[in-house]
Amino acid sequence: METRIVPQMWGPFPNAVPAPFFKAGAGGVASGPGAAPGQANLGALWGALGELADQMLDLSILDNLDVALSPGKAVKPPPDAYMCHLCFNKGHYIKDCPQARPKGEGLTPYQGKKRCFGEYKCPKCKRKWMSGNSWANMGQECIKCHINVYPHKQRPLEKPDGLDVSDQSKVHPQHLCEKCKSLGVYCRKVQ
């Protein structure tokens, strides 16, 4: 009676050799007693792969490989008229700006001191909301799930994509605001 979980038709390839029988000689090629038939061709295969890689480099297909592997290196310099909108200097793209903070340094996109407009989306229940009381590295609690959610988008109060956030009559739920909780008072009072 066969006790295999995998049926015989899904077994190893007929010419497969178990790992203990491999004996690597010079260059990692199996040789000597116990080497599987056809293992001598393995060295030729590795040689062909190396040759192919050299030819690809000669064709300059992989020229940008060193750029992709070394962060902070631009593919080409920016146009003469381009000005970095972070430091307002020419000569580099905004992603290469020396004044740029590393991505993911803060918990929120905005890292300033003032109150701003934020868009939130609860990762648990997918509920979305917007607030004119959004702060750097501060979240708001989802009213359904009661988990702290950080804004995925933040912008100045003056330009919230056509939405009027100047409505001060709206009640701000202080019990859901991380900033209000940390201050112990209404966060809008601390401008």
Secondary structure, DSSP 8 states (H G I E B T S, - for coil): ----SS-GGGS--TT---GGG--B-GGG-B-STT--TTTHHHHHHHHHHHHHHHHHHHTTTTTTHHHHHSTT--SS---TT-B-TTT--BSS-GGG-TT---TTSSSSS--SSS-EEEEEE-TTT--EEEEEEE-TT--EE-TTT--EE--SEEE-TT-STT-----TTS---GGGBHHHHHHSS-GGG--
